[in-house]
Amino acid sequence: MHIVKKFPQVDGDLGWLESSADWNIPLGKRVKGRNEFDIAIIGAGFTGLSLALRLAEINPSTRIAVVDALRVGEGTSGRNAGFLIDLPHNLDGGKTDVEYARSLYKLNTFAIERLRGFKDQYQIVGWNDAGKYMAAHEEKNLSGLDHFVSILEDAGFEYEMVTGANLHKRLGTDYYRSAVYTPGNVLVNPAALVRGLVKALPSSVTLFENSPVQSIEYGPPHQLNFLGGKISSKILIQATNSFSEEFGKLSNQLAPIFTYASLTPPLSEEQIGKYFNGVSPWGATSAHPAGTTVRFTHDRRIFVRNTLDFLPELKSSRKDLNHAWQQHRSSFEARFPFLKEMPFEYTWGGMLCMTLNHDPVFHAAGDDVYVMGGCNGVGVVKGTYLGYYMADIISGIKSSNLDFILQNANPSWVPPDPLRSIGAKWRLSHESKGAGGDI
């Protein structure tokens, strides 16, 4: 029997979740008593739900359980910045050759359009085809924009350079020197989107929330043990991203990085008219990997995300959140000095599940156990297509997209602690210093 020692928790006030409609309505039940299924999926984020939806499409009679330690929308899928990124992204790192970029674009746009179909069918709100700005404040970080442009030009992707008064007019702030705008990105409320996907689950899929796995008895059949309940299944898939190594089938491949976000209340009509008149919803990532992500949302809030921590216990403290809140205030006021009196309504933390070479975890672990993770900061689209194509692997369906994923799913070895912690903390400190005013 494998004992699970670390469990997800709610880190702070989850702004995307609490600002979405019907956020407090339970979507699933707790695991109680004995339950038998053909397939069990641990993790009800974008990856796990995408997997369940695809498996149900392929074989509607398969009995599927999806279990999560938290409520849907409380985990990483509901805490991210809400970018559905179509193009190779700086956080997705490393490989920049043209064929790789085009193949990745094909996968990303496949995932976006699949999510769009669910959004249209189930009327999920908070979706904006707004594009994305990659922006720089510090002159030294303009090279990050140049590198991004070179990738876009080599692969033939559409983009626009925006500077000066034109950039100020679009964003409502004159903080940034220059930005690269790409039109294919989508901005969402990620908690609303992942909760909306639950509406698409057919009757063959049972969702269990607030049900952390206490231990696993690997078979097959595999048995998941909960407080007061059990689930047994022939096939088991672990779609738990940063928590994947807790289940005993993966080791020394993941580097979970904590980051933090804050969200303001909606701006007043007076503030909109004075400072954001004619400004459409927008999202900006930084030209530096450690820089600040900012959004002006569809419901007229301002979102700020920055501050990187390595927390091997996979949870943050109130001290960590307070430190992040202070940095968010500084970053917010630098960009929007005319809104200094504007408070944050929510501040929370969440994890980026990184691998050293930016390849995802995507493999069979033997005896009908499968593991996915390591989304490297682009988890909405990557989790969606990883889940979809893991269902195809299980079902024996082949495709060029699946071949590409398998060819690029070889995460490099990560040293154990204390070396992992020492290396991660040094790297994060170095990157943060390099970002300068782009934080």
Residue pairs with C-beta under 8 A, 6 or more apart in sequence:
1 215
1 216
1 217
1 225
2 215
2 216
2 217
2 218
2 247
2 248
3 214
3 215
4 212
4 213
4 214
4 215
4 216
4 246
4 247
5 246
6 243
6 246
6 313
6 314
6 315
7 69
7 212
8 69
8 70
8 74
8 75
8 212
8 243
8 314
8 315
9 315
10 70
10 74
11 79
11 258
11 315
11 316
11 321
11 348
11 349
11 350
12 260
12 316
12 321
12 346
12 347
12 348
12 349
13 345
13 346
13 347
13 348
14 73
14 74
14 78
14 79
14 191
14 346
14 348
15 261
15 262
15 263
15 303
15 345
15 346
15 347
15 348
16 73
16 78
16 79
16 82
16 189
16 190
16 191
16 192
16 263
17 23
17 73
17 74
17 78
17 191
18 346
19 189
19 263
19 299
19 301
19 346
20 73
20 125
20 126
20 189
20 191
20 192
20 195
21 125
21 192
22 195
23 73
23 191
23 195
26 71
26 209
27 71
27 72
27 195
27 198
27 207
27 209
28 44
28 66
28 68
28 71
28 72
28 198
28 206
28 207
28 208
28 209
28 210
29 207
29 208
29 209
30 208
30 209
30 210
30 211
30 226
30 228
30 229
31 67
31 208
31 211
31 224
31 226
31 228
31 229
31 230
31 231
32 226
32 228
32 229
33 228
33 229
33 230
34 229
34 230
34 232
35 65
35 206
35 229
35 230
35 231
35 232
36 63
36 231
36 232
36 233
37 63
37 64
37 65
37 206
37 231
37 232
37 233
38 62
38 63
38 64
38 233
38 234
38 235
39 55
39 62
39 63
39 64
39 65
39 233
39 234
39 235
39 236
39 237
39 394
40 64
40 65
40 67
40 222
40 224
40 231
40 232
40 233
40 235
40 236
40 237
41 48
41 51
41 52
41 64
41 65
41 66
41 67
41 237
41 239
42 48
42 67
42 68
42 213
42 224
42 236
42 237
42 238
42 239
42 240
42 247
43 66
43 67
43 68
43 75
43 238
43 239
43 240
43 241
44 66
44 67
44 68
44 72
44 75
44 198
44 207
44 209
45 68
45 75
45 76
45 77
45 194
45 239
45 241
45 379
45 383
46 77
46 194
46 197
46 379
46 380
46 383
46 384
46 387
47 239
47 241
47 372
47 373
47 375
47 379
47 383
47 384
47 386
47 387
48 66
48 68
48 237
48 239
48 387
49 66
49 72
49 194
49 197
49 198
49 201
49 387
50 114
50 197
50 383
50 384
50 385
50 386
50 387
50 388
51 237
51 239
51 372
51 387
51 388
51 390
51 391
52 64
52 66
52 201
52 205
52 387
53 197
53 200
53 201
53 205
53 387
53 388
54 387
54 388
54 391
54 392
55 62
55 64
55 391
55 394
55 395
56 62
56 64
56 201
56 202
56 204
56 205
58 391
58 392
58 395
58 397
59 395
60 202
60 204
61 204
62 204
63 204
63 206
64 204
64 205
64 206
65 205
65 206
65 208
65 231
65 233
66 201
66 205
66 206
66 207
66 208
67 208
67 211
67 213
67 224
67 226
67 231
68 75
68 207
68 208
68 209
68 210
68 211
69 75
69 210
69 211
69 212
69 213
70 209
70 210
71 209
71 210
72 78
72 194
72 195
72 198
72 207
72 209
73 191
73 192
73 194
73 195
76 241
76 242
76 350
76 351
76 353
76 379
77 190
77 191
77 194
77 379
77 380
77 383
78 190
78 191
78 194
78 195
79 190
79 191
79 261
79 348
79 349
79 350
80 190
80 350
80 379
80 380
81 190
81 261
81 283
81 285
81 293
81 295
81 303
81 305
82 126
82 187
82 188
82 189
82 190
82 193
82 283
82 295
82 303
82 380
83 132
83 185
83 186
83 187
83 283
83 285
83 293
83 378
83 380
84 111
84 112
84 115
84 185
84 186
84 187
84 188
84 380
84 381
85 108
85 132
85 185
85 378
85 381
86 105
86 108
86 109
86 112
86 182
86 184
86 185
86 186
86 381
87 101
87 105
87 108
87 152
87 157
87 182
87 184
87 185
88 95
88 96
88 100
88 101
88 104
88 105
88 151
89 285
89 377
89 378
90 134
90 144
90 148
90 285
90 287
90 289
91 289
91 352
91 376
91 377
91 378
92 104
92 358
92 376
92 377
92 378
92 382
93 358
93 376
94 357
94 358
95 101
95 358
95 408
96 151
98 154
98 155
100 408
101 151
101 154
101 155
101 157
102 155
103 404
105 155
105 157
106 401
107 381
107 385
107 401
107 404
107 405
108 378
108 381
108 382
108 385
109 184
110 385
110 401
111 380
111 381
111 382
111 384
111 385
111 388
112 184
112 186
112 381
114 384
114 388
115 193
115 197
115 380
115 381
115 384
116 127
116 186
118 124
118 196
118 197
118 200
119 127
119 193
119 196
121 200
122 196
122 199
122 200
124 192
124 193
124 196
124 197
124 199
125 189
125 192
126 188
126 189
126 192
126 193
126 298
126 299
127 186
127 187
127 188
127 193
128 186
128 187
128 188
128 281
128 298
129 186
130 185
130 186
130 187
130 280
130 281
130 282
130 283
131 181
131 182
131 183
131 184
131 185
131 282
132 181
132 182
132 185
132 187
132 283
132 284
132 285
133 162
133 167
133 170
133 171
133 176
133 179
133 180
133 181
133 282
133 283
133 284
133 285
134 144
134 145
134 148
134 179
134 180
134 182
134 284
134 285
134 286
134 287
135 167
135 176
135 178
135 179
135 180
135 284
135 285
135 286
135 287
136 142
136 144
136 145
136 176
136 177
136 178
136 179
136 286
136 287
136 288
136 438
137 175
137 176
137 177
137 436
137 437
137 438
138 177
138 288
138 435
138 436
138 437
138 438
139 177
140 436
141 286
141 287
141 288
141 291
141 435
141 436
141 438
142 177
142 178
142 287
143 287
144 286
144 287
144 288
145 178
145 179
145 180
145 287
148 180
148 287
149 159
149 161
149 180
151 157
152 158
152 159
152 180
152 182
157 182
158 182
158 183
158 184
159 180
159 181
159 182
160 180
160 181
160 182
160 183
161 178
161 179
161 180
161 181
162 170
162 178
162 179
162 180
162 181
163 177
163 178
163 179
167 174
167 176
167 178
167 179
168 174
169 278
169 279
170 279
170 280
170 282
171 279
171 282
171 284
171 296
172 275
172 276
172 279
172 296
172 336
173 335
173 336
175 334
175 335
176 284
179 284
185 283
187 281
187 282
187 283
187 295
187 297
187 298
188 380
189 297
189 298
190 380
193 380
198 207
201 207
208 231
211 226
211 229
212 226
212 227
213 224
213 225
213 226
213 247
214 225
214 226
214 227
215 225
216 222
216 223
216 224
216 225
216 236
216 247
216 248
217 223
217 225
218 236
218 248
218 367
218 369
219 232
219 234
219 367
220 233
220 234
220 235
220 236
220 367
220 368
221 232
221 233
221 234
222 232
222 233
222 234
222 235
222 236
222 368
222 369
223 230
223 231
223 232
224 230
224 231
224 232
224 233
224 236
234 368
235 368
235 369
235 370
235 394
236 368
236 369
236 370
237 369
237 370
237 371
237 372
237 390
237 394
238 244
238 247
238 249
238 250
238 369
238 370
238 371
238 372
238 373
239 372
239 373
239 383
239 387
240 246
240 247
240 373
241 351
241 353
241 372
241 373
241 374
241 375
241 379
241 383
242 254
242 256
242 314
242 351
242 353
242 373
243 314
244 250
244 254
244 353
244 361
244 371
244 372
244 373
244 374
245 251
245 253
245 254
247 371
249 365
249 369
249 371
250 361
250 365
250 371
250 373
252 413
252 414
252 415
252 416
253 355
253 361
253 374
253 411
253 412
253 413
253 414
254 353
254 354
254 355
254 361
254 373
254 374
254 411
254 414
255 310
255 353
255 354
255 355
255 356
255 414
255 420
255 424
256 310
256 311
256 312
256 314
256 351
256 352
256 353
256 354
257 308
257 309
257 310
257 351
257 352
257 353
257 354
257 424
257 428
258 308
258 309
258 310
258 311
258 316
258 320
258 349
258 350
258 351
258 352
259 305
259 306
259 307
259 308
259 309
259 349
259 350
259 351
259 352
260 305
260 306
260 307
260 316
260 320
260 321
260 324
260 325
260 327
260 328
260 347
260 348
260 349
260 350
261 303
261 304
261 305
261 328
261 347
261 348
261 349
261 350
262 303
262 304
262 305
262 324
262 325
262 328
262 332
262 344
262 346
262 347
262 348
263 297
263 301
263 302
263 303
263 304
263 344
263 345
263 346
263 347
264 301
264 302
264 303
264 332
264 339
264 342
264 343
264 344
264 345
265 301
265 342
265 343
265 345
266 299
266 300
266 301
267 276
267 300
267 301
267 302
267 339
267 342
271 339
271 342
272 300
274 338
275 336
275 338
275 339
276 296
276 300
279 296
281 295
281 296
281 297
281 298
282 295
282 296
283 293
283 294
283 295
283 296
284 293
284 294
284 295
285 291
285 293
286 292
286 293
286 435
286 438
286 439
287 438
288 431
288 434
288 435
288 436
288 438
289 431
289 435
290 306
290 308
290 428
290 431
290 432
290 434
290 435
290 438
290 439
291 306
291 435
291 438
291 439
292 304
292 305
292 306
292 331
292 438
292 439
293 303
293 304
293 305
293 306
294 302
294 303
294 304
294 305
294 335
295 302
295 303
296 302
296 303
297 303
301 345
302 332
302 336
302 339
302 342
304 328
304 331
304 332
306 324
306 327
306 328
306 331
306 439
307 323
307 324
307 327
307 328
308 428
308 431
308 432
309 316
309 320
309 428
310 421
310 424
310 425
310 428
311 320
312 417
312 420
312 421
314 351
316 349
320 349
321 347
321 348
321 349
324 347
324 349
325 344
325 347
327 439
328 344
328 347
329 344
331 439
332 339
332 342
332 344
333 339
333 340
334 437
336 342
352 375
352 376
352 377
352 379
353 373
353 374
353 375
353 376
353 379
354 374
354 376
354 377
355 361
355 374
355 376
355 411
355 412
355 414
356 411
356 412
356 413
356 414
357 410
357 411
357 412
358 376
359 374
359 408
359 409
359 410
359 411
359 412
360 372
360 373
360 374
360 375
360 376
360 382
360 386
360 405
360 408
360 409
360 411
361 371
361 372
361 373
361 374
361 409
361 411
362 371
362 372
362 386
362 390
362 405
362 406
362 409
363 370
363 371
363 409
364 370
364 393
365 371
370 390
370 393
370 394
372 383
372 386
372 387
372 390
374 411
375 382
375 383
375 386
376 382
385 401
385 405
386 405
389 399
389 401
389 402
389 405
392 398
392 399
392 402
393 402
414 420
415 423
432 439
